[in-house]
């Protein structure tokens, strides 16, 4: 029995989508991710890079369209599809999975407006990014709420100032903006000044090819090297008022929903990453001979493999339960009045899955022994990718403190 076989109750459509995405992850994402891992950050985003093929083929596959049109599914169906698809993408390559996921974020927010012009300007077919972190504000930017006395609101690095029927954006976002160096559109989380000074944050949809927008150099980093990240600069970039999708008075709710969505996505992605590490170790243990027998016959290796298997299954179970609950209770998806997602559970999934991914990848590398340290085997890459996950989208420690306040 494989880990996927436990999904015995999948509908024919769900099983078909899972198998289609698994094939894409295996045949497109995994070889592309391994090739991009050996490239410089500049080479990753070069015009002839395989990165563009990954995005194009994913767009052509059409599976991602359910994210842009959630009304076509019940909340329960949407939750299951989200978990199934995202896990398979994480299994293929964690960095590319995040690139593909972040790309859909502006389109998802555009869909909440139900404004045909905004939705047409920010389709899911365009590569998008989530621009929130700033040079002076990292994980703390995920926990501002409506408290205007916090330093992140008093001294923001990026501000949108009201000017008639437009917002004029000035400042910059940090080098950690996923897809920042390649995106056409952005979901920009920034401070807002409506004429009386900065008194809150909001979210604007921004065309990154517009006048006043420039990019920094792509970031060289330890892991997830297939995921292009870099600074985005704004020099009086003008955005119509209609593209303010979350105004300051709604920002506390908006950031909470963002945390629920992003942490659920990360939870599923790194269940897939952990599963990939476990499966590679299991296969290697069946082939590698030491002491006159395959190493899977040694008790210590058997025990380690079972612990890896157990952790992956536990992380998956938590993630699916959390995503189901939070999708059903999402006010933008027809949730009953007064209901709201539970951010503490979403964070628990992200922290659990990312820690599991790192632990399982580390154990997998140990099973590979010296071979695991070499570039010839992909397990060392998975370990680096998993390590990055415990910092991105908010460090696990800061997220845990945020969640603890909800207990």
VEXKOLDREN-488909 format. One record per residue (C-alpha): residue number from 1; residue in one letter; x, y, z. Coordinates in nm, 3 decimals, always signed. Layout:
BEGIN
node n:NUM; res:a; X:X; Y:Y; Z:Z
...
END
This chain:
BEGIN
node n:1; res:x; X:+0.000; Y:+0.000; Z:+0.000
node n:2; res:x; X:+0.132; Y:+0.343; Z:-0.094
node n:3; res:x; X:+0.059; Y:+0.659; Z:+0.109
node n:4; res:x; X:-0.193; Y:+0.765; Z:-0.156
node n:5; res:x; X:-0.388; Y:+0.440; Z:-0.129
node n:6; res:x; X:-0.526; Y:+0.545; Z:+0.208
node n:7; res:x; X:-0.741; Y:+0.797; Z:+0.016
node n:8; res:x; X:-0.992; Y:+0.521; Z:-0.055
node n:9; res:x; X:-1.291; Y:+0.757; Z:-0.065
node n:10; res:x; X:-1.173; Y:+0.983; Z:-0.347
node n:11; res:x; X:-1.425; Y:+1.046; Z:-0.621
node n:12; res:x; X:-1.335; Y:+0.948; Z:-0.975
node n:13; res:x; X:-1.277; Y:+1.315; Z:-1.059
node n:14; res:x; X:-1.053; Y:+1.370; Z:-0.757
node n:15; res:x; X:-0.851; Y:+1.059; Z:-0.832
node n:16; res:x; X:-0.812; Y:+1.167; Z:-1.194
node n:17; res:x; X:-0.693; Y:+1.514; Z:-1.093
node n:18; res:x; X:-0.450; Y:+1.367; Z:-0.839
node n:19; res:x; X:-0.301; Y:+1.131; Z:-1.094
node n:20; res:x; X:-0.275; Y:+1.407; Z:-1.354
node n:21; res:x; X:-0.094; Y:+1.640; Z:-1.113
node n:22; res:x; X:+0.131; Y:+1.359; Z:-0.991
node n:23; res:x; X:+0.237; Y:+1.293; Z:-1.350
node n:24; res:x; X:+0.309; Y:+1.664; Z:-1.397
node n:25; res:x; X:+0.507; Y:+1.670; Z:-1.072
node n:26; res:x; X:+0.708; Y:+1.364; Z:-1.170
node n:27; res:x; X:+0.775; Y:+1.442; Z:-1.534
node n:28; res:x; X:+0.795; Y:+1.822; Z:-1.534
node n:29; res:x; X:+0.855; Y:+1.963; Z:-1.187
node n:30; res:x; X:+1.106; Y:+1.720; Z:-1.041
node n:31; res:x; X:+1.360; Y:+1.725; Z:-1.328
node n:32; res:x; X:+1.315; Y:+2.100; Z:-1.371
node n:33; res:x; X:+1.364; Y:+2.165; Z:-1.001
node n:34; res:x; X:+1.682; Y:+1.958; Z:-0.989
node n:35; res:x; X:+1.819; Y:+2.136; Z:-1.296
node n:36; res:x; X:+1.735; Y:+2.483; Z:-1.163
node n:37; res:x; X:+1.893; Y:+2.398; Z:-0.827
node n:38; res:x; X:+2.231; Y:+2.392; Z:-1.001
node n:39; res:x; X:+2.180; Y:+2.728; Z:-1.173
node n:40; res:x; X:+2.261; Y:+3.075; Z:-1.047
node n:41; res:x; X:+1.965; Y:+3.291; Z:-0.944
node n:42; res:x; X:+2.013; Y:+3.496; Z:-1.262
node n:43; res:x; X:+2.013; Y:+3.182; Z:-1.476
node n:44; res:x; X:+1.693; Y:+3.058; Z:-1.309
node n:45; res:x; X:+1.498; Y:+3.356; Z:-1.445
node n:46; res:x; X:+1.684; Y:+3.392; Z:-1.778
node n:47; res:x; X:+1.464; Y:+3.408; Z:-2.090
node n:48; res:x; X:+1.567; Y:+3.056; Z:-2.193
node n:49; res:x; X:+1.520; Y:+2.904; Z:-1.846
node n:50; res:x; X:+1.314; Y:+2.590; Z:-1.801
node n:51; res:x; X:+1.127; Y:+2.779; Z:-1.526
node n:52; res:x; X:+0.905; Y:+2.940; Z:-1.789
node n:53; res:x; X:+0.819; Y:+2.598; Z:-1.931
node n:54; res:x; X:+0.704; Y:+2.481; Z:-1.589
node n:55; res:x; X:+0.468; Y:+2.777; Z:-1.551
node n:56; res:x; X:+0.338; Y:+2.742; Z:-1.906
node n:57; res:x; X:+0.277; Y:+2.369; Z:-1.878
node n:58; res:x; X:+0.102; Y:+2.416; Z:-1.545
node n:59; res:x; X:-0.116; Y:+2.685; Z:-1.697
node n:60; res:x; X:-0.193; Y:+2.462; Z:-1.996
node n:61; res:x; X:-0.284; Y:+2.174; Z:-1.766
node n:62; res:x; X:-0.577; Y:+2.379; Z:-1.640
node n:63; res:x; X:-0.598; Y:+2.211; Z:-1.300
node n:64; res:x; X:-0.527; Y:+2.537; Z:-1.120
node n:65; res:x; X:-0.847; Y:+2.693; Z:-1.253
node n:66; res:x; X:-1.042; Y:+2.559; Z:-0.954
node n:67; res:x; X:-0.851; Y:+2.809; Z:-0.740
node n:68; res:x; X:-0.967; Y:+3.098; Z:-0.959
node n:69; res:x; X:-1.330; Y:+2.978; Z:-0.966
node n:70; res:x; X:-1.402; Y:+2.836; Z:-0.620
node n:71; res:x; X:-1.777; Y:+2.882; Z:-0.671
node n:72; res:x; X:-1.772; Y:+2.584; Z:-0.906
node n:73; res:x; X:-1.715; Y:+2.350; Z:-0.611
node n:74; res:x; X:-1.860; Y:+2.296; Z:-0.268
node n:75; res:x; X:-1.628; Y:+2.412; Z:+0.015
node n:76; res:x; X:-1.559; Y:+2.048; Z:+0.106
node n:77; res:x; X:-1.468; Y:+1.961; Z:-0.254
node n:78; res:x; X:-1.249; Y:+2.270; Z:-0.280
node n:79; res:x; X:-1.066; Y:+2.180; Z:+0.042
node n:80; res:x; X:-0.993; Y:+1.824; Z:-0.068
node n:81; res:x; X:-0.877; Y:+1.930; Z:-0.413
node n:82; res:x; X:-0.653; Y:+2.197; Z:-0.263
node n:83; res:x; X:-0.483; Y:+1.946; Z:-0.034
node n:84; res:x; X:-0.451; Y:+1.675; Z:-0.298
node n:85; res:x; X:-0.311; Y:+1.902; Z:-0.568
node n:86; res:x; X:-0.079; Y:+2.098; Z:-0.338
node n:87; res:x; X:+0.068; Y:+1.784; Z:-0.181
node n:88; res:x; X:+0.151; Y:+1.643; Z:-0.522
node n:89; res:x; X:+0.318; Y:+1.969; Z:-0.625
node n:90; res:x; X:+0.524; Y:+1.969; Z:-0.303
node n:91; res:x; X:+0.621; Y:+1.610; Z:-0.377
node n:92; res:x; X:+0.747; Y:+1.719; Z:-0.719
node n:93; res:x; X:+0.949; Y:+2.020; Z:-0.602
node n:94; res:x; X:+0.883; Y:+2.243; Z:-0.303
node n:95; res:x; X:+1.031; Y:+2.559; Z:-0.454
node n:96; res:x; X:+0.837; Y:+2.529; Z:-0.778
node n:97; res:x; X:+0.521; Y:+2.441; Z:-0.583
node n:98; res:x; X:+0.549; Y:+2.769; Z:-0.395
node n:99; res:x; X:+0.617; Y:+2.957; Z:-0.717
node n:100; res:x; X:+0.303; Y:+2.811; Z:-0.876
node n:101; res:x; X:+0.096; Y:+2.872; Z:-0.563
node n:102; res:x; X:+0.210; Y:+3.232; Z:-0.515
node n:103; res:x; X:+0.141; Y:+3.295; Z:-0.881
node n:104; res:x; X:-0.233; Y:+3.241; Z:-0.826
node n:105; res:x; X:-0.265; Y:+3.471; Z:-0.525
node n:106; res:x; X:-0.352; Y:+3.799; Z:-0.706
node n:107; res:x; X:-0.615; Y:+3.620; Z:-0.919
node n:108; res:x; X:-0.768; Y:+3.467; Z:-0.608
node n:109; res:x; X:-0.801; Y:+3.809; Z:-0.445
node n:110; res:x; X:-0.935; Y:+3.960; Z:-0.766
node n:111; res:x; X:-1.208; Y:+3.696; Z:-0.763
node n:112; res:x; X:-1.327; Y:+3.811; Z:-0.420
node n:113; res:x; X:-1.412; Y:+4.156; Z:-0.564
node n:114; res:x; X:-1.653; Y:+4.014; Z:-0.825
node n:115; res:x; X:-1.550; Y:+4.318; Z:-1.033
node n:116; res:x; X:-1.526; Y:+4.201; Z:-1.397
node n:117; res:x; X:-1.262; Y:+4.463; Z:-1.487
node n:118; res:x; X:-1.040; Y:+4.375; Z:-1.192
node n:119; res:x; X:-1.079; Y:+4.004; Z:-1.254
node n:120; res:x; X:-0.991; Y:+4.049; Z:-1.622
node n:121; res:x; X:-0.681; Y:+4.251; Z:-1.533
node n:122; res:x; X:-0.556; Y:+3.990; Z:-1.286
node n:123; res:x; X:-0.627; Y:+3.648; Z:-1.438
node n:124; res:x; X:-0.482; Y:+3.327; Z:-1.302
node n:125; res:x; X:-0.290; Y:+3.285; Z:-1.629
node n:126; res:x; X:-0.056; Y:+3.572; Z:-1.534
node n:127; res:x; X:+0.235; Y:+3.499; Z:-1.300
node n:128; res:x; X:+0.164; Y:+3.669; Z:-0.969
node n:129; res:x; X:+0.337; Y:+3.723; Z:-0.638
node n:130; res:x; X:+0.255; Y:+3.789; Z:-0.273
node n:131; res:x; X:+0.443; Y:+4.105; Z:-0.171
node n:132; res:x; X:+0.428; Y:+4.155; Z:+0.205
node n:133; res:x; X:+0.771; Y:+4.139; Z:+0.371
node n:134; res:x; X:+0.982; Y:+4.456; Z:+0.381
node n:135; res:x; X:+1.349; Y:+4.528; Z:+0.452
node n:136; res:x; X:+1.266; Y:+4.623; Z:+0.812
node n:137; res:x; X:+0.968; Y:+4.395; Z:+0.864
node n:138; res:x; X:+0.966; Y:+4.019; Z:+0.817
node n:139; res:x; X:+0.763; Y:+3.779; Z:+1.029
node n:140; res:x; X:+0.623; Y:+4.071; Z:+1.234
node n:141; res:x; X:+0.435; Y:+4.194; Z:+0.927
node n:142; res:x; X:+0.209; Y:+3.890; Z:+0.963
node n:143; res:x; X:+0.096; Y:+3.995; Z:+1.310
node n:144; res:x; X:+0.003; Y:+4.361; Z:+1.300
node n:145; res:x; X:-0.373; Y:+4.353; Z:+1.323
node n:146; res:x; X:-0.520; Y:+4.698; Z:+1.371
node n:147; res:x; X:-0.264; Y:+4.821; Z:+1.624
node n:148; res:x; X:-0.127; Y:+5.141; Z:+1.466
node n:149; res:x; X:+0.123; Y:+5.188; Z:+1.747
node n:150; res:x; X:+0.337; Y:+4.899; Z:+1.632
node n:151; res:x; X:+0.667; Y:+5.001; Z:+1.470
node n:152; res:x; X:+0.583; Y:+4.820; Z:+1.147
node n:153; res:x; X:+0.290; Y:+5.056; Z:+1.096
node n:154; res:x; X:+0.468; Y:+5.368; Z:+1.219
node n:155; res:x; X:+0.771; Y:+5.323; Z:+0.993
node n:156; res:x; X:+0.670; Y:+5.116; Z:+0.692
node n:157; res:x; X:+0.902; Y:+5.069; Z:+0.396
node n:158; res:x; X:+0.618; Y:+5.085; Z:+0.143
node n:159; res:x; X:+0.321; Y:+5.323; Z:+0.150
node n:160; res:x; X:+0.017; Y:+5.373; Z:-0.076
node n:161; res:x; X:-0.107; Y:+5.734; Z:-0.053
node n:162; res:x; X:-0.454; Y:+5.834; Z:-0.174
node n:163; res:x; X:-0.454; Y:+6.079; Z:-0.466
node n:164; res:x; X:-0.804; Y:+6.131; Z:-0.602
node n:165; res:x; X:-0.918; Y:+5.814; Z:-0.775
node n:166; res:x; X:-0.575; Y:+5.652; Z:-0.739
node n:167; res:x; X:-0.328; Y:+5.528; Z:-0.485
node n:168; res:x; X:+0.033; Y:+5.633; Z:-0.541
node n:169; res:x; X:+0.275; Y:+5.370; Z:-0.413
node n:170; res:x; X:+0.630; Y:+5.446; Z:-0.300
node n:171; res:x; X:+0.890; Y:+5.232; Z:-0.126
node n:172; res:x; X:+1.003; Y:+4.874; Z:-0.154
node n:173; res:x; X:+0.938; Y:+4.516; Z:-0.062
node n:174; res:x; X:+1.213; Y:+4.286; Z:+0.061
node n:175; res:x; X:+1.420; Y:+4.036; Z:-0.135
node n:176; res:x; X:+1.200; Y:+3.750; Z:-0.010
node n:177; res:x; X:+0.904; Y:+3.822; Z:-0.238
node n:178; res:x; X:+0.835; Y:+3.487; Z:-0.402
node n:179; res:x; X:+0.815; Y:+3.537; Z:-0.781
node n:180; res:x; X:+0.906; Y:+3.901; Z:-0.721
node n:181; res:x; X:+1.161; Y:+3.900; Z:-1.001
node n:182; res:x; X:+0.934; Y:+3.737; Z:-1.262
node n:183; res:x; X:+0.575; Y:+3.826; Z:-1.173
node n:184; res:x; X:+0.338; Y:+4.032; Z:-1.387
node n:185; res:x; X:+0.102; Y:+4.104; Z:-1.098
node n:186; res:x; X:+0.124; Y:+4.145; Z:-0.721
node n:187; res:x; X:-0.098; Y:+4.118; Z:-0.420
node n:188; res:x; X:+0.068; Y:+4.408; Z:-0.238
node n:189; res:x; X:+0.027; Y:+4.428; Z:+0.139
node n:190; res:x; X:+0.136; Y:+4.775; Z:+0.244
node n:191; res:x; X:+0.068; Y:+5.075; Z:+0.465
node n:192; res:x; X:-0.214; Y:+5.304; Z:+0.350
node n:193; res:x; X:-0.241; Y:+5.684; Z:+0.383
node n:194; res:x; X:-0.587; Y:+5.816; Z:+0.298
node n:195; res:x; X:-0.488; Y:+6.178; Z:+0.357
node n:196; res:x; X:-0.454; Y:+6.173; Z:+0.734
node n:197; res:x; X:-0.123; Y:+5.989; Z:+0.761
node n:198; res:x; X:-0.052; Y:+5.619; Z:+0.779
node n:199; res:x; X:-0.320; Y:+5.467; Z:+0.998
node n:200; res:x; X:-0.344; Y:+5.110; Z:+0.875
node n:201; res:x; X:-0.250; Y:+4.858; Z:+0.613
node n:202; res:x; X:-0.437; Y:+4.734; Z:+0.310
node n:203; res:x; X:-0.401; Y:+4.509; Z:+0.008
node n:204; res:x; X:-0.380; Y:+4.637; Z:-0.348
node n:205; res:x; X:-0.358; Y:+4.448; Z:-0.675
node n:206; res:x; X:-0.073; Y:+4.593; Z:-0.878
node n:207; res:x; X:+0.037; Y:+4.554; Z:-1.240
node n:208; res:x; X:+0.413; Y:+4.508; Z:-1.199
node n:209; res:x; X:+0.476; Y:+4.607; Z:-1.560
node n:210; res:x; X:+0.335; Y:+4.955; Z:-1.496
node n:211; res:x; X:+0.539; Y:+5.274; Z:-1.479
node n:212; res:x; X:+0.713; Y:+5.327; Z:-1.146
node n:213; res:x; X:+0.776; Y:+4.957; Z:-1.072
node n:214; res:x; X:+1.125; Y:+4.805; Z:-1.088
node n:215; res:x; X:+1.282; Y:+4.482; Z:-0.960
node n:216; res:x; X:+1.598; Y:+4.398; Z:-0.771
node n:217; res:x; X:+1.837; Y:+4.118; Z:-0.854
node n:218; res:x; X:+1.719; Y:+3.763; Z:-0.782
node n:219; res:x; X:+1.833; Y:+3.632; Z:-0.446
node n:220; res:x; X:+2.097; Y:+3.360; Z:-0.410
node n:221; res:x; X:+1.995; Y:+3.130; Z:-0.128
node n:222; res:x; X:+2.047; Y:+2.794; Z:+0.041
node n:223; res:x; X:+1.731; Y:+2.610; Z:-0.058
node n:224; res:x; X:+1.431; Y:+2.632; Z:-0.290
node n:225; res:x; X:+1.659; Y:+2.772; Z:-0.555
node n:226; res:x; X:+1.399; Y:+2.700; Z:-0.823
node n:227; res:x; X:+1.179; Y:+2.962; Z:-0.654
node n:228; res:x; X:+1.283; Y:+3.309; Z:-0.777
node n:229; res:x; X:+1.274; Y:+3.571; Z:-0.504
node n:230; res:x; X:+1.375; Y:+3.936; Z:-0.507
node n:231; res:x; X:+1.299; Y:+4.296; Z:-0.419
node n:232; res:x; X:+1.024; Y:+4.503; Z:-0.578
node n:233; res:x; X:+1.057; Y:+4.884; Z:-0.584
node n:234; res:x; X:+0.779; Y:+5.140; Z:-0.626
node n:235; res:x; X:+0.847; Y:+5.496; Z:-0.738
node n:236; res:x; X:+0.510; Y:+5.675; Z:-0.744
node n:237; res:x; X:+0.336; Y:+5.381; Z:-0.913
node n:238; res:x; X:-0.033; Y:+5.466; Z:-0.962
node n:239; res:x; X:-0.308; Y:+5.214; Z:-0.894
node n:240; res:x; X:-0.684; Y:+5.275; Z:-0.937
node n:241; res:x; X:-0.897; Y:+5.277; Z:-0.622
node n:242; res:x; X:-1.086; Y:+4.975; Z:-0.754
node n:243; res:x; X:-0.772; Y:+4.767; Z:-0.703
node n:244; res:x; X:-0.771; Y:+4.820; Z:-0.326
node n:245; res:x; X:-0.917; Y:+4.478; Z:-0.249
node n:246; res:x; X:-0.873; Y:+4.492; Z:+0.129
node n:247; res:x; X:-0.905; Y:+4.841; Z:+0.286
node n:248; res:x; X:-0.748; Y:+4.925; Z:+0.625
node n:249; res:x; X:-1.072; Y:+4.870; Z:+0.817
node n:250; res:x; X:-1.085; Y:+4.513; Z:+0.685
node n:251; res:x; X:-0.713; Y:+4.441; Z:+0.711
node n:252; res:x; X:-0.722; Y:+4.254; Z:+1.046
node n:253; res:x; X:-0.971; Y:+4.010; Z:+0.895
node n:254; res:x; X:-0.776; Y:+4.003; Z:+0.568
node n:255; res:x; X:-0.443; Y:+3.917; Z:+0.728
node n:256; res:x; X:-0.612; Y:+3.647; Z:+0.936
node n:257; res:x; X:-0.764; Y:+3.491; Z:+0.624
node n:258; res:x; X:-0.427; Y:+3.520; Z:+0.450
node n:259; res:x; X:-0.257; Y:+3.336; Z:+0.735
node n:260; res:x; X:-0.520; Y:+3.062; Z:+0.722
node n:261; res:x; X:-0.480; Y:+3.019; Z:+0.348
node n:262; res:x; X:-0.100; Y:+3.048; Z:+0.332
node n:263; res:x; X:-0.036; Y:+2.820; Z:+0.628
node n:264; res:x; X:-0.275; Y:+2.557; Z:+0.496
node n:265; res:x; X:-0.096; Y:+2.573; Z:+0.160
node n:266; res:x; X:+0.245; Y:+2.539; Z:+0.325
node n:267; res:x; X:+0.118; Y:+2.249; Z:+0.533
node n:268; res:x; X:+0.010; Y:+2.057; Z:+0.224
node n:269; res:x; X:+0.322; Y:+2.149; Z:+0.024
node n:270; res:x; X:+0.558; Y:+2.016; Z:+0.288
node n:271; res:x; X:+0.358; Y:+1.703; Z:+0.350
node n:272; res:x; X:+0.444; Y:+1.638; Z:-0.014
node n:273; res:x; X:+0.807; Y:+1.730; Z:+0.037
node n:274; res:x; X:+0.832; Y:+1.501; Z:+0.341
node n:275; res:x; X:+0.665; Y:+1.221; Z:+0.145
node n:276; res:x; X:+0.919; Y:+1.260; Z:-0.133
node n:277; res:x; X:+1.208; Y:+1.227; Z:+0.113
node n:278; res:x; X:+1.050; Y:+0.922; Z:+0.279
node n:279; res:x; X:+0.983; Y:+0.747; Z:-0.053
node n:280; res:x; X:+1.337; Y:+0.808; Z:-0.176
node n:281; res:x; X:+1.481; Y:+0.667; Z:+0.146
node n:282; res:x; X:+1.252; Y:+0.364; Z:+0.135
node n:283; res:x; X:+1.351; Y:+0.285; Z:-0.224
node n:284; res:x; X:+1.721; Y:+0.333; Z:-0.152
node n:285; res:x; X:+1.704; Y:+0.112; Z:+0.158
node n:286; res:x; X:+1.562; Y:-0.171; Z:-0.054
node n:287; res:x; X:+1.860; Y:-0.151; Z:-0.292
node n:288; res:x; X:+2.163; Y:-0.058; Z:-0.082
node n:289; res:x; X:+2.353; Y:-0.359; Z:+0.052
node n:290; res:x; X:+2.566; Y:-0.338; Z:+0.367
node n:291; res:x; X:+2.664; Y:-0.614; Z:+0.606
node n:292; res:x; X:+2.563; Y:-0.878; Z:+0.354
node n:293; res:x; X:+2.198; Y:-0.768; Z:+0.318
node n:294; res:x; X:+1.991; Y:-0.474; Z:+0.204
node n:295; res:x; X:+1.991; Y:-0.205; Z:+0.470
node n:296; res:x; X:+1.612; Y:-0.219; Z:+0.507
node n:297; res:x; X:+1.668; Y:-0.558; Z:+0.672
node n:298; res:x; X:+1.862; Y:-0.390; Z:+0.952
node n:299; res:x; X:+1.639; Y:-0.311; Z:+1.250
node n:300; res:x; X:+1.772; Y:+0.040; Z:+1.300
node n:301; res:x; X:+1.686; Y:+0.135; Z:+0.942
node n:302; res:x; X:+1.344; Y:-0.031; Z:+0.963
node n:303; res:x; X:+1.265; Y:+0.168; Z:+1.276
node n:304; res:x; X:+1.379; Y:+0.494; Z:+1.121
node n:305; res:x; X:+1.167; Y:+0.435; Z:+0.810
node n:306; res:x; X:+0.858; Y:+0.362; Z:+1.017
node n:307; res:x; X:+0.904; Y:+0.680; Z:+1.217
node n:308; res:x; X:+0.935; Y:+0.876; Z:+0.891
node n:309; res:x; X:+0.619; Y:+0.711; Z:+0.756
node n:310; res:x; X:+0.430; Y:+0.785; Z:+1.078
node n:311; res:x; X:+0.526; Y:+1.153; Z:+1.078
node n:312; res:x; X:+0.424; Y:+1.203; Z:+0.716
node n:313; res:x; X:+0.083; Y:+1.045; Z:+0.774
node n:314; res:x; X:+0.023; Y:+1.250; Z:+1.089
node n:315; res:x; X:+0.114; Y:+1.575; Z:+0.913
node n:316; res:x; X:-0.118; Y:+1.490; Z:+0.622
node n:317; res:x; X:-0.410; Y:+1.408; Z:+0.852
node n:318; res:x; X:-0.372; Y:+1.736; Z:+1.041
node n:319; res:x; X:-0.341; Y:+1.940; Z:+0.723
node n:320; res:x; X:-0.651; Y:+1.796; Z:+0.560
node n:321; res:x; X:-0.860; Y:+1.839; Z:+0.873
node n:322; res:x; X:-0.749; Y:+2.202; Z:+0.909
node n:323; res:x; X:-0.796; Y:+2.297; Z:+0.544
node n:324; res:x; X:-1.143; Y:+2.139; Z:+0.542
node n:325; res:x; X:-1.251; Y:+2.330; Z:+0.853
node n:326; res:x; X:-1.109; Y:+2.662; Z:+0.737
node n:327; res:x; X:-1.253; Y:+2.633; Z:+0.387
node n:328; res:x; X:-1.600; Y:+2.554; Z:+0.516
node n:329; res:x; X:-1.578; Y:+2.852; Z:+0.755
node n:330; res:x; X:-1.440; Y:+3.100; Z:+0.500
node n:331; res:x; X:-1.683; Y:+3.396; Z:+0.475
node n:332; res:x; X:-1.594; Y:+3.443; Z:+0.107
node n:333; res:x; X:-1.706; Y:+3.087; Z:+0.030
node n:334; res:x; X:-2.057; Y:+3.103; Z:+0.169
node n:335; res:x; X:-1.978; Y:+3.017; Z:+0.531
node n:336; res:x; X:-2.262; Y:+3.045; Z:+0.784
node n:337; res:x; X:-2.293; Y:+3.391; Z:+0.935
node n:338; res:x; X:-2.060; Y:+3.444; Z:+1.227
node n:339; res:x; X:-1.822; Y:+3.161; Z:+1.137
node n:340; res:x; X:-1.455; Y:+3.220; Z:+1.062
node n:341; res:x; X:-1.144; Y:+3.007; Z:+0.995
node n:342; res:x; X:-0.922; Y:+2.912; Z:+1.289
node n:343; res:x; X:-0.574; Y:+3.052; Z:+1.231
node n:344; res:x; X:-0.421; Y:+2.859; Z:+1.523
node n:345; res:x; X:-0.498; Y:+2.530; Z:+1.348
node n:346; res:x; X:-0.363; Y:+2.654; Z:+1.014
node n:347; res:x; X:-0.040; Y:+2.755; Z:+1.183
node n:348; res:x; X:-0.025; Y:+2.420; Z:+1.363
node n:349; res:x; X:-0.039; Y:+2.252; Z:+1.024
node n:350; res:x; X:+0.234; Y:+2.471; Z:+0.874
node n:351; res:x; X:+0.464; Y:+2.426; Z:+1.172
node n:352; res:x; X:+0.399; Y:+2.051; Z:+1.190
node n:353; res:x; X:+0.446; Y:+1.988; Z:+0.818
node n:354; res:x; X:+0.759; Y:+2.197; Z:+0.780
node n:355; res:x; X:+0.923; Y:+2.048; Z:+1.089
node n:356; res:x; X:+0.821; Y:+1.703; Z:+0.971
node n:357; res:x; X:+0.964; Y:+1.772; Z:+0.627
node n:358; res:x; X:+1.299; Y:+1.876; Z:+0.770
node n:359; res:x; X:+1.312; Y:+1.586; Z:+1.019
node n:360; res:x; X:+1.215; Y:+1.327; Z:+0.759
node n:361; res:x; X:+1.458; Y:+1.467; Z:+0.502
node n:362; res:x; X:+1.736; Y:+1.463; Z:+0.761
node n:363; res:x; X:+1.661; Y:+1.100; Z:+0.850
node n:364; res:x; X:+1.643; Y:+1.014; Z:+0.481
node n:365; res:x; X:+1.984; Y:+1.165; Z:+0.421
node n:366; res:x; X:+2.118; Y:+0.956; Z:+0.711
node n:367; res:x; X:+1.984; Y:+0.641; Z:+0.546
node n:368; res:x; X:+2.161; Y:+0.741; Z:+0.224
node n:369; res:x; X:+2.480; Y:+0.778; Z:+0.425
node n:370; res:x; X:+2.771; Y:+0.933; Z:+0.238
node n:371; res:x; X:+2.577; Y:+0.918; Z:-0.086
node n:372; res:x; X:+2.322; Y:+1.153; Z:+0.065
node n:373; res:x; X:+2.584; Y:+1.427; Z:+0.090
node n:374; res:x; X:+2.665; Y:+1.415; Z:-0.280
node n:375; res:x; X:+2.498; Y:+1.611; Z:-0.559
node n:376; res:x; X:+2.440; Y:+1.282; Z:-0.739
node n:377; res:x; X:+2.139; Y:+1.211; Z:-0.518
node n:378; res:x; X:+1.852; Y:+1.460; Z:-0.477
node n:379; res:x; X:+1.800; Y:+1.404; Z:-0.105
node n:380; res:x; X:+2.044; Y:+1.679; Z:-0.001
node n:381; res:x; X:+1.841; Y:+1.925; Z:-0.213
node n:382; res:x; X:+1.518; Y:+1.820; Z:-0.041
node n:383; res:x; X:+1.684; Y:+1.876; Z:+0.296
node n:384; res:x; X:+1.783; Y:+2.231; Z:+0.194
node n:385; res:x; X:+1.435; Y:+2.299; Z:+0.056
node n:386; res:x; X:+1.274; Y:+2.174; Z:+0.376
node n:387; res:x; X:+1.502; Y:+2.384; Z:+0.595
node n:388; res:x; X:+1.390; Y:+2.702; Z:+0.422
node n:389; res:x; X:+1.026; Y:+2.621; Z:+0.494
node n:390; res:x; X:+1.066; Y:+2.675; Z:+0.868
node n:391; res:x; X:+1.152; Y:+3.040; Z:+0.802
node n:392; res:x; X:+0.942; Y:+3.144; Z:+0.502
node n:393; res:x; X:+0.587; Y:+3.278; Z:+0.531
node n:394; res:x; X:+0.671; Y:+3.368; Z:+0.891
node n:395; res:x; X:+0.921; Y:+3.182; Z:+1.107
node n:396; res:x; X:+0.773; Y:+2.887; Z:+1.291
node n:397; res:x; X:+0.851; Y:+3.049; Z:+1.626
node n:398; res:x; X:+0.669; Y:+3.378; Z:+1.550
node n:399; res:x; X:+0.376; Y:+3.193; Z:+1.397
node n:400; res:x; X:+0.355; Y:+2.969; Z:+1.703
node n:401; res:x; X:+0.335; Y:+3.273; Z:+1.931
node n:402; res:x; X:+0.064; Y:+3.421; Z:+1.710
node n:403; res:x; X:-0.131; Y:+3.095; Z:+1.729
node n:404; res:x; X:-0.079; Y:+3.064; Z:+2.104
node n:405; res:x; X:-0.268; Y:+3.391; Z:+2.154
node n:406; res:x; X:-0.575; Y:+3.220; Z:+2.007
node n:407; res:x; X:-0.569; Y:+2.919; Z:+2.238
END
